[in-house]
Structures are given as structure tokens and as C-alpha cells.
Amino acid sequence: EPEVTQTPSHQVTQMGQEVILRCVPISNHLYFYWYRQILGQKVEFLVSFYNNEISEKSEIFDDQFSVERPDGSNFTLKIRSTKLEDSAMYFCASRLWTVDTEAFFGQGTRLTVV
Amino acid sequence: AQSVTQLGSHVSVSEGALVLLRCNYSSSVPPYLFWYVQYPNQGLQLLLKYTSAATLVKGINGFEAEFKKSETSFHLTKPSAHMSDAAEYFCAVKRGNQFYFGTGTSLTVIP
């Protein structure tokens, strides 16, 4: 069964460092998302991506964040200068183009900023 | 704003008992609604979805949910809890291209 894959599963980084979280969405999906979940809190929307550009972004997704689809398969989230409060589980998701379809989520990358 | 409210951040049931996890949505029109499950240290897995077809939706692992427009609810149920059902459950609504998640309900199953 097709699945969304994320790497790495866990990343530890020092405050101020840049990190890139990687995702391989399901191959025929057209919408891509990043969500995050701070420990014990709700799943929060960060950004959606369609047709090689950002479709929507939340207030969380400030200038420190960027997304890219560098090739036909990968979808990345970059945090330019990490803060302690960026520590969270980051989920990538993708879905088909039809309006009633669900998002398929990856296993997540646990980012720990120290 | 489109949102979902999950009543009860923690629910405990005995093994074999009925599971009822509550979700209410706010929307002026019937939305697309989903229940996801998150097992420890794992991602979000779709349990079931409502897309304006049948109001009673059956999902995986014996779960089902009923869409009630009059109550703006989409509660998740399972007749008989199993130990393996212990997990975090999230209700979500989709409006436009975004998914909005509730705060989650942690289900504990007592042997």
C-alpha cells in the first residue's frame, strides 16, 4: 500500500541551526502539507502546497520556514534558524486532488531543539 | 472559522465496553469529517471519513461514526473496546484544502 515516508524519524539540533525535514508523498497525490504537533498539544496546520507553490500557510509559518519540492518526489520543510519552541513532531501529508479525499500522513519527524 | 471540538481529553473504558468519543463541528454547511488514530510514536492513520453520503460511516478496526446535522456532531463509537484500541484519537474537518484537527482524545482501555 502506498504511504508517505518521512526522514529522519528523529532529529536533534542546536538552537539557531538550520534543519531540513524530508518527505516523499504518495506518487499520484497533488496536494502536500506540513503539520506539527507540540508534545501534548493539538495537530497544527503549517502549510499546504499545490502546483509547485504554497497554497495556504498559517501564522506559524513565518519567514523562518520554507517548503520546496526539489524534484518529482521529495517535499521538504526547512527551518532556517531553529528555536527551542520549534521542538515538535512534524508530519507531512498528501492527498489526491478530489475534494472529498483524506490526507495521508507520514510517521512524522520528531525535532528536538537544544 | 471552521473547527472541531472534542469533548473529553481522556476517556477510560474497560475492555469489552462501549467506546464513545465525542466530536462536534462548527460549520454552516455539511463539511467533510474525519477520524484519525495515532498510536504511540506513530503518525496519523485514517479510521473513517464522512463525505455527505451515508450518515453512518463504518471504518477500520470496528469503529463507526454517525453524522448528525441537527447536533453538528460526528461521534466515534465501537461496541466493544479492545486493548489494542488504546491510542490518541483526532477528529478533523476539511474545508477548502485545509484539515482542522481537534485537540484529541486519549483512550485508555482497562483490562
Interface residues (C-beta under 8 A of the other chain):
Chain A: V4 Q6 Y31 Y33 Y35 Q41 K42 V43 E44 F45 S48 Y50 S55 E56 F91 A93 V99 D100 E102 A103 F104 F105 G106 Q107 G108
Chain B: Y32 F34 Y36 Q42 G43 L44 Q45 L46 K49 T51 S52 F90 A92 K94 G96 N97 Q98 F99 Y100 F101 G102 T103 G104
